[in-house]
Amino acid sequence: MKALTWRGVNKLAVENVDDPRILNSHDVIVKILLTTSCGSDLHLLGGYVPTMRAGDVIGHEFIGEVVEVGSGVQKHRVGDRVVVASFISCGTCYYCLNDMYSLCDNTNPNPGIPEALWGASPGGIYGYSHALGGFAGSHAEYVRVPFADIGAFTVPDGVSNERALFASDAVPTGWMGADLGGVGPGDVVAVWGAGAVGQMAARAAMLLGAERVVVIDRIPERLEQVRDFIGAETLDYEDTSVLPELRELSGGRGPDVCIEAVGMEAHGTGADYLYDQVKQQLRMQTDRPTAVREAIMAARKGGNVFVLGVFGAVVDKFPLGAVINKGLTVRGAQQHGQRYIPMLLERMQRDELTTEHLATHVMPLDDGPKGYDMFKNKKDGCVRAVFQP
C-alpha cells in the first residue's frame, strides 16, 4: 500500500509499504478516508523525537471504514465508519479504568525509553516513534487498529467525514484542557495557540460556561478563524503586551484558567525566546517553554494552568517561584480521547462543535510532503493539511 513515511530530519516521502494485517483477535483493519497533519508531527519532522527510524509511517488523527475484523471484536463490523482515538488503550488496566486512557499500562511495547525519560511509560500512539510503541501511522491507505472496541467509535449519521476527523485528536485534546483545567461558569479563560487544538480548547471553555475566552497567537488567518468560527476574543502577541492586556480583560486579577496549546517549538518575542531557541538547537534543553512561562505568569492567584502542548523532556528557566507564591495548580496530559469522543460526536451531531473550517487544505496523500511543508511554514493560511489516500 501507499504511505507517507519519515525519511530523516525534514524529509518525508510517499512510498509503498507492507499492508497491515490482523495480529490480535481484538484488531480491526481500517481503510483511511481522511487523515490530517498535527502540530505534534512537526516535532518528528524537526528531529526533536530521536527514536524515529527511516521508513516509519507517520500520522495519528484519522477517520476510516472498517474492512477487516478480528474474531474478538464485539462493537464493529465491516463497513462501519469509525473515528479512532490517537492513543491506543487496552480498556482494562488501572489507568484505563480510571479514564486516564493515554496513560495505559499495556499498549506501549517499548516502555524502557519513556521510563528513563519520565519515570513511567504512557500508552502507545499511532505513527509517533518507537519510544511510544513503533505503531504504523494513519498517513496511509490502511492502518491496523489494536483494541478496536476501546479506541474506535462509530460516527453518527449526518456527521461529515471532515467534521468527525478532528474528533480523533484535536477536539478531545482541546476539550480535555478545558475540562481538566477546571473551567466553569463565569470564568475568564486564556488559550495560547490558535491552531486546531487551541481553537477547540476555546470552544470547549465556552460550552463549559466560561464568561470570557481569549486566544493568543500571531497568525492573522488563525486569529480570524477564532473570531469567525469559535466566537472567542483574540490577542496578537506581536502587536500587544499580553500580560497587561489579560489583566485588563479579567478585572485586574488575571485569567482563572490558562491553557497552553503550543508545545515544544513555541514561537515568541524578546530575549527569552532567543535564549530558548539557541539552547534547543544546541540540545542544551529539549523544548521551548515560551508559552508555558507566559501562561504561568498570566494566571490569577489561585488559578489553574493546563499544558496541552507536547513536550519531550527538560526545559530551562521554569518559573517555579510563580507557581508556589501564586498558589497555582499546574496540570498536563496527553489526550484521554476514549473518555470524551462519544460525547463529542453527539455534540458534533447537534452542531455544537463544528470543525470543517480547520481543514484548510485537502489534498491527495501523494502530496503529503507538500502538505507538511505548507503546514509547517504556515503557507497560504494553512491550519491543517488533510490527506485523502
URLIN-V888235 format. One record per residue. N is the residue number from 1. RES is the residue in one letter. PSI is psi as a letter, one per 20 degrees, with the letter a starting at -180 (NA if undefined). OMEGA is omega in radians with two decimals (none if undefined). BURIAL is I if it has 16 or more other ideal C-beta (glycine too) atoms within 10 Angstrom, else O. Layout:
N;RES;PSI;OMEGA;BURIAL
N;RES;PSI;OMEGA;BURIAL
//
This chain:
1;M;r;3.13;O
2;K;q;-3.13;I
3;A;q;3.06;I
4;L;p;-3.03;I
5;T;q;3.04;I
6;W;p;-3.12;I
7;R;i;-3.09;O
8;G;r;-3.10;O
9;V;p;-3.14;O
10;N;k;3.11;O
11;K;p;3.06;O
12;L;q;3.11;I
13;A;q;2.98;O
14;V;p;-3.09;I
15;E;r;3.11;O
16;N;p;3.09;O
17;V;r;3.13;I
18;D;q;3.02;O
19;D;q;3.04;O
20;P;q;3.10;I
21;R;r;3.11;O
22;I;p;3.10;I
23;L;i;-3.08;O
24;N;q;-3.08;O
25;S;i;-3.13;O
26;H;j;3.11;I
27;D;q;2.78;I
28;V;q;2.99;I
29;I;p;-3.09;I
30;V;p;2.98;I
31;K;p;-3.05;O
32;I;p;3.02;I
33;L;g;3.08;I
34;L;q;3.06;I
35;T;q;-2.99;I
36;T;q;2.98;I
37;S;q;3.12;I
38;C;q;-3.13;I
39;G;h;-3.14;I
40;S;h;3.05;I
41;D;h;-3.11;I
42;L;h;3.07;I
43;H;h;3.04;I
44;L;g;-3.09;I
45;L;h;-3.10;I
46;G;i;3.09;O
47;G;j;-3.12;O
48;Y;i;3.06;I
49;V;o;-2.90;I
50;P;i;-3.05;O
51;T;k;2.98;O
52;M;q;3.08;I
53;R;q;3.13;O
54;A;p;-3.12;O
55;G;i;3.10;O
56;D;p;3.07;I
57;V;p;-3.10;I
58;I;r;3.12;I
59;G;p;-3.11;I
60;H;j;-3.09;I
61;E;o;-2.94;I
62;F;r;3.00;I
63;I;q;-3.11;I
64;G;a;3.14;I
65;E;p;3.12;I
66;V;p;-3.13;I
67;V;i;3.10;O
68;E;q;-3.01;I
69;V;p;3.05;I
70;G;q;-3.02;I
71;S;h;-3.11;O
72;G;i;-3.11;O
73;V;p;-3.08;I
74;Q;h;-2.92;O
75;K;i;-3.00;O
76;H;q;3.11;I
77;R;q;3.06;O
78;V;p;-3.13;O
79;G;i;3.11;O
80;D;p;3.00;I
81;R;p;-3.00;I
82;V;q;2.92;I
83;V;q;-2.98;I
84;V;p;3.08;I
85;A;q;-3.05;I
86;S;h;3.06;I
87;F;q;-3.10;I
88;I;p;-3.03;I
89;S;q;-3.06;I
90;C;h;-3.14;I
91;G;i;-3.05;I
92;T;i;-3.13;O
93;C;r;-3.13;I
94;Y;g;-3.05;O
95;Y;g;3.09;I
96;C;g;-3.14;I
97;L;i;3.10;O
98;N;k;3.03;O
99;D;k;3.08;O
100;M;m;-2.88;I
101;Y;h;-3.12;I
102;S;i;3.13;I
103;L;j;-3.07;I
104;C;p;-3.13;I
105;D;i;-2.87;I
106;N;j;-3.01;I
107;T;j;3.03;I
108;N;o;-3.11;I
109;P;i;-3.14;O
110;N;m;-2.99;I
111;P;i;-3.01;I
112;G;g;-3.09;O
113;I;g;3.11;I
114;P;h;3.08;I
115;E;h;3.10;O
116;A;h;-3.12;O
117;L;g;-2.91;O
118;W;i;-3.13;O
119;G;i;3.11;O
120;A;r;-3.12;O
121;S;p;2.96;I
122;P;a;3.10;I
123;G;r;3.08;I
124;G;r;3.12;I
125;I;q;-3.14;I
126;Y;p;2.93;I
127;G;k;-3.03;I
128;Y;l;2.96;I
129;S;r;-3.12;I
130;H;i;3.02;I
131;A;h;-3.13;I
132;L;k;2.93;I
133;G;h;-3.12;I
134;G;k;-3.13;I
135;F;q;3.05;I
136;A;q;-3.07;I
137;G;a;-2.96;I
138;S;i;3.11;I
139;H;m;-3.02;I
140;A;r;3.10;I
141;E;h;-3.12;I
142;Y;q;3.07;I
143;V;q;3.02;I
144;R;p;3.13;I
145;V;o;3.07;I
146;P;q;3.11;I
147;F;l;-3.00;I
148;A;h;3.13;I
149;D;h;-3.13;O
150;I;h;-2.97;I
151;G;i;3.14;I
152;A;p;-3.03;I
153;F;p;3.13;I
154;T;p;-3.11;O
155;V;p;-3.14;I
156;P;q;3.02;O
157;D;q;3.11;O
158;G;i;3.06;O
159;V;o;-3.05;I
160;S;q;3.06;O
161;N;g;-3.10;I
162;E;h;3.11;I
163;R;g;-3.08;I
164;A;h;-3.12;I
165;L;g;-3.01;I
166;F;i;2.98;I
167;A;i;3.11;I
168;S;h;-3.04;I
169;D;g;-2.99;I
170;A;g;-3.07;I
171;V;g;3.10;I
172;P;h;3.08;I
173;T;g;3.12;I
174;G;g;-3.14;I
175;W;g;3.13;I
176;M;g;3.13;I
177;G;g;3.12;I
178;A;g;-3.11;I
179;D;g;-3.12;I
180;L;i;3.01;I
181;G;i;3.04;I
182;G;k;3.14;I
183;V;p;3.13;I
184;G;r;-3.12;O
185;P;p;3.08;O
186;G;i;-3.08;O
187;D;q;2.89;I
188;V;p;-3.05;I
189;V;p;3.03;I
190;A;p;-3.13;I
191;V;p;3.06;I
192;W;o;-3.14;I
193;G;p;-3.13;I
194;A;k;2.96;I
195;G;a;-3.07;I
196;A;g;-3.10;I
197;V;g;3.11;I
198;G;g;3.11;I
199;Q;g;-3.13;I
200;M;h;3.04;I
201;A;g;3.12;I
202;A;g;3.13;I
203;R;g;3.11;I
204;A;g;3.13;I
205;A;h;3.12;I
206;M;g;-3.14;I
207;L;h;3.09;O
208;L;j;2.98;I
209;G;j;3.14;O
210;A;q;-3.14;I
211;E;h;-3.09;O
212;R;p;3.14;I
213;V;p;-3.10;I
214;V;p;3.14;I
215;V;p;-3.03;I
216;I;p;3.13;I
217;D;a;3.09;I
218;R;i;-3.07;I
219;I;o;-3.04;I
220;P;g;-3.08;O
221;E;h;3.14;O
222;R;g;3.09;I
223;L;h;3.08;I
224;E;g;3.08;O
225;Q;g;3.12;I
226;V;g;-3.12;I
227;R;g;-3.01;O
228;D;h;-3.00;O
229;F;h;-3.13;O
230;I;h;3.14;I
231;G;j;3.12;O
232;A;r;3.05;I
233;E;r;-3.11;I
234;T;q;2.97;I
235;L;p;3.02;I
236;D;o;-3.02;O
237;Y;i;3.06;I
238;E;i;-3.10;O
239;D;i;-3.07;O
240;T;r;3.06;O
241;S;o;-2.91;O
242;V;g;-3.03;I
243;L;g;3.08;O
244;P;h;-3.14;O
245;E;g;3.12;I
246;L;h;3.07;I
247;R;g;3.12;O
248;E;h;-3.11;O
249;L;i;-3.05;I
250;S;k;3.07;I
251;G;k;3.09;O
252;G;i;-3.07;O
253;R;h;-2.92;O
254;G;r;-3.11;I
255;P;q;3.06;I
256;D;h;-3.13;I
257;V;p;3.06;I
258;C;p;-3.10;I
259;I;p;3.11;I
260;E;o;-3.11;I
261;A;l;-3.08;I
262;V;f;3.07;I
263;G;a;-2.87;I
264;M;i;3.12;I
265;E;l;-3.08;I
266;A;p;3.00;I
267;H;q;3.10;I
268;G;a;3.11;I
269;T;q;3.02;O
270;G;a;-3.02;O
271;A;h;-3.13;O
272;D;g;-3.13;I
273;Y;g;3.13;O
274;L;h;3.10;O
275;Y;g;-3.13;I
276;D;g;-3.09;I
277;Q;g;3.14;I
278;V;g;-3.09;O
279;K;h;3.10;I
280;Q;g;-3.14;I
281;Q;h;3.10;O
282;L;j;-3.10;O
283;R;k;3.04;O
284;M;i;2.87;O
285;Q;q;-3.04;I
286;T;i;-2.96;I
287;D;q;3.04;I
288;R;o;-3.05;I
289;P;k;-3.04;I
290;T;g;-3.08;I
291;A;h;3.11;I
292;V;g;3.12;I
293;R;g;-3.09;I
294;E;h;3.12;I
295;A;g;3.13;I
296;I;g;-3.14;I
297;M;h;-3.08;I
298;A;h;-3.00;I
299;A;q;3.09;I
300;R;r;3.03;I
301;K;p;-3.10;O
302;G;j;-3.09;O
303;G;a;-3.10;I
304;N;p;3.03;I
305;V;p;3.10;I
306;F;p;-3.11;I
307;V;o;3.10;I
308;L;h;-3.11;I
309;G;q;-3.12;I
310;V;p;3.07;I
311;F;q;-3.00;I
312;G;g;-3.03;I
313;A;e;-2.96;O
314;V;q;3.08;O
315;V;r;-3.10;I
316;D;r;3.06;O
317;K;l;3.11;O
318;F;p;-3.03;O
319;P;m;-3.11;I
320;L;h;3.12;O
321;G;h;3.11;O
322;A;h;3.12;I
323;V;g;-3.07;O
324;I;g;-2.99;O
325;N;i;3.04;O
326;K;i;3.12;I
327;G;l;-3.07;O
328;L;q;2.93;I
329;T;o;-3.14;O
330;V;p;3.12;I
331;R;r;3.05;O
332;G;r;3.09;I
333;A;q;2.79;I
334;Q;q;-2.92;I
335;Q;p;3.05;I
336;H;m;-2.96;I
337;G;g;-3.09;I
338;Q;h;3.12;I
339;R;h;-2.96;I
340;Y;h;-2.92;I
341;I;g;3.12;I
342;P;g;3.11;O
343;M;h;-3.12;O
344;L;h;3.08;I
345;L;h;3.07;I
346;E;g;3.10;O
347;R;h;3.06;I
348;M;g;3.13;I
349;Q;h;3.12;I
350;R;j;-3.14;O
351;D;j;3.04;O
352;E;h;3.11;O
353;L;o;3.07;I
354;T;p;-3.04;I
355;T;i;-3.05;I
356;E;h;-3.10;O
357;H;h;-3.13;I
358;L;h;-3.10;I
359;A;m;-3.04;I
360;T;h;-3.08;I
361;H;o;3.12;I
362;V;p;-3.02;O
363;M;r;3.08;O
364;P;q;3.09;O
365;L;h;3.10;I
366;D;h;-3.14;O
367;D;j;-3.10;I
368;G;g;3.12;I
369;P;g;3.09;O
370;K;g;-3.14;O
371;G;g;3.12;I
372;Y;h;3.05;I
373;D;g;3.11;I
374;M;g;-3.10;I
375;F;g;-3.10;I
376;K;g;-3.05;I
377;N;j;3.05;O
378;K;l;3.13;O
379;K;q;3.03;O
380;D;k;3.12;O
381;G;k;-3.08;O
382;C;o;3.01;I
383;V;g;3.02;I
384;R;p;2.94;I
385;A;p;-3.11;I
386;V;p;-3.04;I
387;F;p;3.06;I
388;Q;o;3.13;O
389;P;NA;none;I
//
